[in-house]
Amino acid sequence: MRIAVGQLLQETNSLNPVLTRRADFELYGLVSGAAVVAAYGDVGELAGFAALPEEMGQPIDWHGLLRAVAWSGGPLAPGLLAELVEAMTAPLRATQVDGVLLSLHGAQSAVDEVDVSGCMLQAVRAAVGADVPIVATLDLHANITPLMATQADVLVGYHTFPHVDHVSTGRRAAHCLARMLRDGTRPAVRMYKIPMVVSSEGRATDHGVQADLWRQIVAAEASDDVASVGLYMVQPWLDAPWLGWTLYQACFGAAPPLDEIAVGQQCWQTRRHRQIDYVKPAGLLQAARAIAGGPVAVSEGHDATNSGATGDSTHLLAAMVDEEIGGGGGLCFCVDPEAVGRCHDAGVGAIVSLSVGGKRDPFCEPLAVQGTVEGVGVLHYTLSGHGGHNLPVDMGRMARLRVSDTTIVLVEETGPGSSPQLYTAAGADPRTCKLVLAKSPEGFRADYEPFAAGILYAAAPGCATPFIEQIVLQLSNRPIFPFDDLDKVSQAAWAGLVYQRGARS
Ligand SMILES: [Zn+2]
């Protein structure tokens, strides 16, 4: 049994003007052929795909295609997608395979293609033909398009937010593929669009307003007749057609397990839900001091690198260095290769005056600071937790700059903003400070809550602003909440059941 395996993973933020280039994929390990499984077979979804031999009860001859992972950011640079598609599909044209397992994101766009995941699925389908089963995994924040649903036999999405189920999602995909290979059957598919987008704060799957619905979704997939059930709460900073939430169901039995109109209604009723009191930059220190002890973990959602923002916002940074915070001081990071270079040139112990941040983010200005270089080095670590499993992270060179009682970890490259691992790998201690910033809207809670004295959500203008109604999108289908005046789902003629096909054997 020969099974092709490939990965193209990046979340795109259309508001981020910094394009994602080949070098950004190389930082996370851009490989093809046998190295896909040999080097990355225990990383993320691929670690779950590895369950296929057990599911099949026979050895698998893995046919590695391409493994391309980059951290969330701006759209792919012109021409890059064509290069990645060619690298993914060339090995399929040379060898016959029995099935395909792909790890994709689903909310990924390029300057020259708004639906990267759909485009990749279409190319893979063209290479293997109509009869070879293709199962693809997606992020829970995917924007499912009819093209994706058409080209894949089954789409399998994360069931957790914060995302901690990369491996089990891969395993669920392997389980689906094994069933199709064993029985020679293909499930029926239904794709139901809900015309809404919301920010990610307060939308965890394990507690809060969505938790009950998620219990229903996970339970629905557990049935033997069901291949996959997913609710995709799309990330809203993606300028693309079909933008909106999706209920996707693939089942071998006659009827889908969930009533899509009822689920759509359940989601729709939560659309205005916003249980969060956002702290403005000017009120940040006061809000943190109102919480006893430390650290207070603060979501800098508007500059969430996990949501593809630039990672160099200065709105909160300016408030932190304006006065002594006390109680262990502040800790934050900022993507600023120029400032990293200045600190490396000056050396440890030097006092430097420089401008920090605001060079990539169109929603803020650089901040002039004077501080002491406390450490220089490189920032490499292996991420496990929200956002990755055994994921090798390379944020380039780094410098720790002390300004007032705040330590700014300056880095050359963007990377996970949700994990305290970033700070410990940089030689700073997120447990002993008073206030620590996480460039993540919600997922950071999985990693910070076990030791944080409190959690705050801050908000300011930025590429990943939680105030979705303020962003301008050109390509999304209309009408859609919150951009248009909509009372019910059925008023959006483009939404509802937009794709379906029957089961076949
Ligand atoms: Zn996500």
Residues whose N, C-alpha, C, O or C-beta is under 5 A from the ligand:
A	BS01	ZN	D139 L140 H141
